[in-house]
Amino acid sequence: GGGAREVIQNKENGLIVPIKDVEALYIGMKRMIEEPELAKSCGERAAKIRDEQSVEKIVDQWIKVIESA
């Protein structure tokens, strides 16, 4: 569940861990520290999503939908 799974692709632009699984979260965070290339590539791809789905862009899309109705 949750919106994160709609935009995060595991090991591509982030890591997906089960909800409330502290151990899995620890392992994922440790992996990002121990694998700086993975962290860098995920971070770069995540930044693209942030830019593509900025509040401004989403608001602009909603305004277009509302105005076209």
N, C-alpha and C positions, 0 to 999 in steps of 0.2 A: 503494500500500500504506500500511499503518499505520492506527491508530485515528483519527488526526486527520481524515482524510477522511470519517469517519462523523459527525462533529459540526460540522466547519467547512464553511460554505457560502461560497464565494469571493465577496468583496466585500460579504457580508452580516454575517458575524460574525468575519471574518478574511481573510487572503489565503492562497491555496494556491500554493506554488511547487514545482517539481520537486525531488526529492531530489538532494542533492549539486550543485545548480546555484547556485554562489556568486553569479553575476551576477544571476540571477532573485531571489535573496534580497536582494541589495543594492537592486535596483530596487523590490521590494516594501517594504522598510524606508524607502527614500527617499520612496516614494509616501505612506506613512503620515505622514511628517514634513511633506511638502509639501501634504497634503490633510487638515488637522486635523478637518474635519467627517467625512470617511470614517473616520479613526482613532477619533473619538468614537463614531460610530454602531456601528462594529464592536466597540469596547470594551464598550459598553452591552449589545449583544446577546450578546457572549461571556460577560459576567458572569451573564446569565440562565442560560446553559447550565451554567456553573460551579455555580450554586445548585441547578439542577434535577438535576444529576448529582454532587452532593456524595457523599463517601465515606459519610457517615451515611445518606443516602437509599438508596444502593445496598446497603449492609449490611442496612438494614431490609427491603428487598425480598427479599434472599437469605434472611433469617431467616424471612420469611413463606412462601417457597417450601419451605424445609426443614421448617418446622413443619406444613405442609399435606400433606407426603408420607406 
